[in-house]
Amino acid sequence: MGTRGRHRARRPTLWRRPAALVTAGVAATALAMIGAYAAVSQSADVRAATAGRPGATQTPGIARNAATLAIATGRRPSLPPKPGATPSAPGPLALTTRDHSACPPAAAACVDLSRHLTWLQSDGKVTFGPVRMEPGPPGTANATPRGTFRVLWKGGPNVISNIYDEPMPWAVQFTSGGVAFHAGSLTLPSHGCVHLTMTSAHYYNEHLAIGAEVVVF
């Protein structure tokens, strides 16, 4: 009896320890489930907050990782910048008093080499532009010439230079040496011509008549 009694007396102790471990395990599992739910919930909140913003739909994994990190560290996740936070594009181009005085009212097209601007006008009133352009590099053999010229010839969208074998879409030639307005790069210098965007070159081609005066200064 004594031996059996001692065995019965120790049994509750042996059973209490596993019970405590089970209780701790259940609590840890519950905390883990709560944390996982919070991570998913906050991830959804982050995705909802970034919906419609640039790049939000392209990087969903970043939003989820940020939400999980926020739970672990207590810090708010970094969200993509709002559309208004990016630098705004340059405003409309404006002509100066020098531009107006350097290009006489009789000119139909004006080119300011120092400011890389060009525009069309009628009786001194601007009808198109000013727009960006790219001339030949100053101080070189390919520098765009200054002076007063007349439109000599116009070509279509498939014009090719017979000197450089390069495209000259919507060319409007105004010197006997082949200098012309035409579509081209606005980041790389020309061989002396005046590069315009495709849209501007097409407009110049349609609105500059043969014989129209062009002033480059």
C-alpha positions, 0 to 999 in steps of 0.5 A: 500500500505504501508503495502504491500510495507513493506512486499515486502521490507522484502521478499528479505531479507527472501529469501537471508538467505535460499539461503546463507544456501543452498550455504553453504550446497552445498559447504560443500557437494562438499568438502565432495565429494572431500575428499571422492574421495581423500580418495578412490584415495589414498587408491588405491595408497596405495594398489598399492604400497603395492601390492606383499609385504608380508601381503599386500593382507591380510590386505587391511583394514589397507591400507584404514584406513592409507590413510584416516588418512593421509588426516585428519592429513597430515601425510604419511601412514605407509606402510609395510616394504620392503622385504629387510628390514627384518633381513637376515637369518644366512649365511652358516655354516663354520668349524673351524681349531679345527673342522678339527683337532678334526675329523681325515680324517678316520672318515666318520661322525663328530659331534661337540657337543659344536657348535651343528654341524655335517658333513660327509667327505671322506679322510678329505674332507667335502662331506655333511654339516656342518648342525645343530644338537641337542644332549643330554644335557651335564652334564646329564645322557642323554649327547651324549657320546664323542669318536670314534664309528662305525655304527652298524645298520640302520633303515628306516623312521618308526623306533620307540625307544624301550626305549622311545617309540618315533619316530627315522626316518632314524636312524643310530645307532653308539653305543651299547647303542642305540645312533644314528643319526635320525630325531628329534627336533633341539630345544629340547635336545635328550635322547643322540642321535644326532637329525637332520632334516628329510632331513639330517637324510635321507642323513646320512642313505643313505651315512653312511655304516655299519662299517663307523667311527663316531667321536664325540668330 
